[in-house]
Amino acid sequence: MLGEVLEYLDPKPGEKFMDCTLGGGGYTAALAERVGKKGLVAAFDLDNLAIEHARKRFEKNNNIKIIHGNFKDLHKIMAAGESAEIAARADSEIPEVPVFSGIVFDLGLSSAQLEDRRRGFSFQLDAPLDMAFGQRTENAKRTTEYIVNRYPASELARILREYGEERFAGRIARAIVQARKEGEIKSTGELVNIIGGSVPAVYRHNKKIHFATRAFQALRIATNDELGNLENALPQAVRILKRGGRIAVVSYHSLEDRIVKNFFKTESRNCVCPAEIPVCQCGHKAVLKIITKKTVLPAAEEVAANPRARSAKMRVAEKI
Ligand SMILES: C[S@@+](CC[C@H](N)C(=O)[O-])C[C@H]1O[C@@H](n2cnc3c(N)ncnc32)[C@H](O)[C@@H]1O
C-alpha cells in the first residue's frame, strides 16, 4: 500500500512524518526520500531486529530518527525526550506543539518476522511458542506460551473466535487444554499438530487457507495486545499531528479496521451524545475530517506480487 500511502499523505520537502511501524523500512525510506534533507521521519518499532536492521540501513540518513518502542506509548516516549533531537530539529516542544505533517501505521507483522526461524509466528516453521513483536518478557502473563498453557478453555476459545474468526474455536481450545494435561506445549509444531487433530478433515485439507492460520493470527494478536495498542495510539497520534496533517492506517484485520473506522467517525463529529438527548451535553469537538469514505484497497498488481497484501485496507483522516 506504499503508493496509496504516499498519494494520501503527500509528503513534501522539509516536512516531518512519523512511521509508527518501521518494519523493514520501506515506508520510512520512501517518506525520507520525499521530505529530503531538511525534513524528518521518526520511525517506531518494537522489534529489536527491525531496529538493528534499520540502524544499519539508515546509518547515513540524517533525516531518519529510529525509535525503539511501542506505539501505544507514542506520546510518552516523545515527551520523555527519547526524541529530544526531533523536538530540537522541529523548533518546537513536543508534545505541546504538534509537528507532524503525517503519521502512518502499517499494522501487523513484517515478512522478516514471519520468516524468522527463531520465532513462532509461522505455523510452517517449528519454533518456540513466542509471537511477541518486542521483548518476550514485557508481560509475563501474555506470552504465547503462557496463553496456550495457562488460559482456561473459555478464554482460549474467545481469543480464537474473536481475533481469528476461527469456526472451530471451541474444539481447538478444548484440544489444547486436553493436550497440556500431558505436559507443557512448547513449540509451534506441537500446537499445529493439536490444532490439526481437533478440526474436521475437510478443514485440515483446505487448500486455500492452512488450518492453523486463524489460530496463529489470534494468538499473535492476543500476545501483543494489538487491538489495545492501536486504541491507545490513535488519540496520541492526533495530538502530535499538525492541522491539515494526515493520519493513514493500513490494517489487515476486520477488528483493527473497525477500531480505526469508529475512532475516525467519533473524532470527526462535533457531538457524540446519544441520539435521544436533544441538546448536546458532551461538548465534544471534531478534530478530524475523514478523507477516505470507504477503505482504500491494494491494487490487483500488488496483491498478485504479494499475496499477504490481499487483506490490507487503508483509512485516512485529516486533522482540522
Ligand atoms: C507490516 S510491518 C511494517 C512494514 C513496513 N511498513 C515496511 O515498509 O517494511 C509492521 C511492523 O510494526 C511493528 N509493530 C507492530 N506493533 C507495534 C507496536 N505496538 N509498536 C511499535 N511497532 C509495532 C512490527 O514489529 C512490525 O515490524
PDBQT file of the ligand as one rigid body, heavy atoms in Angstrom, charges set to zero:
ROOT
HETATM    1  C1  LIG A 401       3.679  -4.743   8.497  1.00  0.00    +0.000 C 
HETATM    2  S1  LIG A 401       5.161  -4.353   9.352  1.00  0.00    +0.000 S 
HETATM    3  C2  LIG A 401       5.571  -2.780   8.709  1.00  0.00    +0.000 C 
HETATM    4  C3  LIG A 401       6.242  -2.847   7.382  1.00  0.00    +0.000 C 
HETATM    5  C4  LIG A 401       6.783  -1.505   6.930  1.00  0.00    +0.000 C 
HETATM    6  N1  LIG A 401       5.728  -0.607   6.504  1.00  0.00    +0.000 N 
HETATM    7  C5  LIG A 401       7.792  -1.655   5.815  1.00  0.00    +0.000 C 
HETATM    8  O1  LIG A 401       7.753  -0.841   4.880  1.00  0.00    +0.000 OA
HETATM    9  O2  LIG A 401       8.630  -2.554   5.889  1.00  0.00    +0.000 OA
HETATM   10  C6  LIG A 401       4.632  -3.946  10.950  1.00  0.00    +0.000 C 
HETATM   11  C7  LIG A 401       5.727  -3.604  11.928  1.00  0.00    +0.000 C 
HETATM   12  O3  LIG A 401       5.097  -2.952  13.023  1.00  0.00    +0.000 OA
HETATM   13  C8  LIG A 401       5.733  -3.362  14.212  1.00  0.00    +0.000 C 
HETATM   14  N2  LIG A 401       4.777  -3.163  15.294  1.00  0.00    +0.000 N 
HETATM   15  C9  LIG A 401       3.626  -3.849  15.498  1.00  0.00    +0.000 A 
HETATM   16  N3  LIG A 401       3.017  -3.380  16.598  1.00  0.00    +0.000 NA
HETATM   17  C10 LIG A 401       3.793  -2.377  17.084  1.00  0.00    +0.000 A 
HETATM   18  C11 LIG A 401       3.687  -1.504  18.198  1.00  0.00    +0.000 A 
HETATM   19  N4  LIG A 401       2.657  -1.592  19.035  1.00  0.00    +0.000 N 
HETATM   20  N5  LIG A 401       4.655  -0.572  18.376  1.00  0.00    +0.000 NA
HETATM   21  C12 LIG A 401       5.715  -0.476  17.517  1.00  0.00    +0.000 A 
HETATM   22  N6  LIG A 401       5.869  -1.294  16.456  1.00  0.00    +0.000 NA
HETATM   23  C13 LIG A 401       4.922  -2.227  16.249  1.00  0.00    +0.000 A 
HETATM   24  C14 LIG A 401       6.097  -4.805  13.980  1.00  0.00    +0.000 C 
HETATM   25  O4  LIG A 401       7.162  -5.169  14.839  1.00  0.00    +0.000 OA
HETATM   26  C15 LIG A 401       6.486  -4.789  12.503  1.00  0.00    +0.000 C 
HETATM   27  O5  LIG A 401       7.863  -4.609  12.349  1.00  0.00    +0.000 OA
ENDROOT
TORSDOF 0
